[in-house]
Amino acid sequence: MSDFKALSEAVIKGDIKTAIAETQSALDAGSNVRDILDKGLVTAMDEMGERFSKGLIFVPQMLRSAKTVKECMKLLEPLFQEGDVISKGKVLIGTVKGDLHDIGKNLVSMMMEGAGFTVTDLGVDVPPEKFVHKSQEIEPDIVAMSALLSTTMPAMPLTIEALQKAGIRDKVKVMIGGAPVTERYAQEIKADSYASDAGSAVSKAKKLLGIRG
Ligand code: B1M
């Protein structure tokens, strides 16, 4: 029985070719799809998240590993049976109104996907009403907002207010982040969580939803 170590190592190295080959050979050997995802891919991204939070690796390595997971997922996704619980939860993410920075948001998004969340990415310059409408449509567990400009941070409380007005604030958890955003600001605007980087965004999201590990 494989422990998926070679697969995890390939993901950590960002070696897409080897990771795809390892995923395929695990499938050929009859391994459980869920095990390949959890013990091979997600474990590797957890490790990357920790290393990133500690400053041991940097953005390019994270992006490469996240891309590696995405490529492997393409082999796994069609094999999940109907009703199989593939997602750890639904995340609706976007960069707030007026803000065009998306590198950090994309990183958070990919890390979340790598960790098993289903992510809907609204892109950049997302007005509060768009967060609201999409929330009404897909009923996410978490609404995640990114801002890189001090001038666009106020769009975060405005979005929370819009969720409130629409009567859905208590149905979602709100997570915020981005370079100028702080824990204190999150408390001030009554967001449920703040994450300083993509690695901790995943662990905070799990915590918000009561998921262990
Ligand atoms: Co702009 N920019 N920029 N910029 N830009 C900054 C942010 C700035 C700090 C540069 C500076 O002056 N030193 C400054 C903001 C100052 C401020 O308000 N505090 C600034 C400015 C002023 C501007 C313009 C106004 C410049 C102008 O036109 N006069 C303009 C604004 C445009 C707009 O948005 N309306 C502008 C434009 C741009 C570019 C388009 C050229 C480009 C963006 C390209 C893109 O994103 N596709 C750009 C870039 C690249 C930067 C810098 C250089 C890099 C940002 C980045 O991608 N970092 C930036 C200076 C800097 O940070 N060194 C700067 C890497 C990324 C991985 O980190 O985004 O912080 P970050 O994401 C991290 C965490 O913050 C966290 O996790 C990520 C990964 O660890 N995180 C979350 C992010 N979102 C999260 C959400 C979460 C949780 C964690 O939960 C939901």
Residues whose N, C-alpha, C, O or C-beta is under 5 A from the ligand:
A	BS01	B1M	V59 G98 D99 L100 H101 D102 I103 G104 K105 L107 V108 A144 M145 S146 L148 L149 S150 T151 M175 I176 G177 G178 A179 P180 A195 S196 D197 A198 A201
